[in-house]
Amino acid sequence: MSGFDISRSDKNEVSVLHLSGFLDAHTVNRFENALQDLLKEDRYKITVNLKDLDYISSAGLGVFMGFIEEIREKGGDIKISNLSPKVYKVFDLLGFPALFDICEDEQEALNKFNSAQ
């Protein structure tokens, strides 16, 4: 079985989730729980750093879709950063760059949140 890990760091009002390993049907609930925890804390500015993510399945992509509407209704957003070419290709095939702000790196995502105030 492939490993998956998720860690969180808060940078002022922006929360950063670092995902690593394989995000698939077996691990997707951990990602959902992490996003739920942020919403419970009224944290709606979220950057998801995928620098160490090796694989994402449609179940993993579905989590992004499942949360984005509620987060945007609350005045927040999910910005996605540091995609490897392989992971970006999956996002691109499903049209995610038109729906989500995909940033080169975490700092760019943070800057976009900070300049939007």
C-alpha positions in Angstrom: 0.0 0.0 0.0 1.2 3.5 -0.8 1.7 6.1 1.8 -0.1 9.4 2.2 0.6 12.2 4.6 -0.9 15.5 5.3 0.4 18.4 7.4 -0.9 21.9 8.1 0.7 25.2 8.7 -1.0 28.5 9.2 0.5 31.6 7.8 -1.6 34.5 9.2 -5.1 34.0 7.8 -4.0 31.5 5.1 -3.9 27.8 6.0 -1.5 25.6 4.0 -2.0 21.9 3.6 1.0 19.9 2.4 0.0 16.6 0.8 2.5 13.9 0.1 2.4 10.4 -1.4 -0.8 9.0 -2.9 -4.2 10.7 -2.7 -6.7 8.0 -3.7 -9.9 6.3 -2.6 -8.1 4.8 0.4 -6.6 8.1 1.7 -9.1 10.7 0.5 -11.0 10.8 3.8 -7.9 12.2 5.5 -7.8 15.1 3.1 -11.6 15.7 3.5 -11.2 15.7 7.3 -8.4 18.2 7.1 -10.6 20.5 5.0 -13.5 20.0 7.4 -11.3 21.0 10.3 -10.4 24.3 8.6 -14.0 25.1 7.9 -14.9 24.4 11.5 -12.3 27.0 12.4 -13.7 29.5 9.9 -10.5 29.3 7.9 -11.5 29.8 4.2 -8.2 30.9 2.7 -6.5 27.6 1.8 -3.4 26.8 -0.1 -2.8 23.1 -1.0 0.8 22.4 -1.6 1.3 19.3 -3.8 5.1 19.4 -4.1 5.4 15.9 -2.6 2.2 14.4 -4.0 3.1 11.5 -6.3 -0.4 10.5 -7.5 -4.0 11.8 -7.3 -7.1 9.8 -8.3 -10.5 11.1 -9.3 -11.6 10.6 -5.7 -8.9 13.0 -4.6 -9.9 15.5 -7.3 -13.5 15.2 -6.2 -12.6 16.5 -2.7 -11.4 19.8 -4.3 -14.7 20.0 -6.2 -16.7 19.1 -3.1 -15.4 22.0 -1.0 -14.7 24.8 -3.4 -18.3 26.1 -3.7 -18.8 26.4 0.1 -15.4 28.0 0.6 -16.0 30.6 -2.1 -19.4 31.3 -0.7 -17.7 32.2 2.6 -15.3 34.6 0.8 -12.4 32.2 0.6 -10.7 30.1 -2.0 -8.5 27.1 -2.5 -5.3 27.8 -4.3 -3.2 24.8 -5.5 0.6 25.0 -5.7 3.7 23.1 -6.6 2.2 20.5 -8.9 4.6 18.1 -10.5 4.1 17.8 -14.3 2.5 14.3 -13.8 0.0 15.6 -11.3 -0.7 18.8 -13.3 -1.5 16.7 -16.3 -4.4 15.0 -14.4 -5.7 18.4 -13.2 -5.4 19.8 -16.7 -7.2 16.9 -18.3 -10.2 17.6 -16.1 -10.2 21.4 -16.7 -9.1 22.3 -13.2 -6.9 25.2 -14.3 -10.1 27.0 -15.4 -11.7 26.4 -12.0 -8.9 26.7 -9.6 -6.0 29.1 -9.1 -3.0 27.0 -9.8 0.2 28.6 -8.6 3.9 27.8 -9.4 4.8 27.7 -5.7 3.4 28.2 -2.3 4.7 31.8 -2.0 2.9 32.8 -5.1 -0.4 31.4 -3.6 0.2 33.3 -0.4 1.0 36.5 -2.3 -2.3 36.2 -4.2 -4.3 35.9 -1.0 -2.4 38.8 0.6 -2.9 41.1 -2.4 -6.6 40.3 -2.6 -7.3 42.0 0.7 
